[in-house]
């Protein structure tokens, strides 16, 4: 499998908060418990169209991208993924959400260790990971 593409989100909004969420804070000698993260990782299938400079192969009419994106809910994960893909000079057309790891397991999806590792990385790094890209060609569209 090719190496996944990883895009880190802009953390400026997190920097506005003077609290470092990654470390426990000490008050009067007592440790304050770190709040559990509300972030989850969502599996998204994004269809993209053609755009100058998109990096798709010659003759491709678009592509499908399998992405893992963190967010407090699926809507946020979709918004962040679309924003990152637009910054990468692609033309997102449609996004299909497949849910969180737990939701996918409940639906009977088989998830291998490599996929679990990419999902964990998306969560740890607050990132959008493009794990797979499948280009579409005109003959693929005859259906």
Residue, then its C-alpha position, 0 to 999 in steps of 0.5 A: x500500500x502506498x504511503x498515506x498523505x497526511x494533512x495537519x489542521x491549523x492549530x491557531x484556534x487551539x493556541x488562542x486558549x492559554x490552557x495546554x490540553x496535552x498536559x495536566x495542570x498543577x494547582x496548589x500541589x494537586x494534579x487536575x485531571x486531564x479532560x477526555x478528548x471528545x475527538x473521534x476518527x471518522x472514515x470518509x470516502x471523498x469523490x473529487x473531480x478534475x482541477x488544474x494542478x490536482x496531481x491526478x493521472x493524465x486521462x483521469x476524470x476524478x478519483x475516490x479518496x479514502x480518508x480518516x479524519x478526526x472531529x467532535x462529530x462527523x460533520x466537523x470531520x467532513x468540513x475539515x476534510x473538504x477544507x484540507x482537500x481544497x487547500x491541496x488544489x483538489x475539487x471535492x464533489x461528494x463525501x460519504x461517511x462510514x462512521x467511527x471505528x466502533x460504528x464500523x465494527x458494529x456494522x461488521x466491517x473488517x478493519x486490519x491493524x494498518x487501518x487501525x494505526x492510520x485511524x489512531x494517527x489521525x486522532x493523535x495528530x488531529x489530522x486528515x489522512x488520505x489512506x488510498x486514492x483510486x483514480x477514475x477514467x472515462x471507461x470506469x464511469x459506464x455503469 
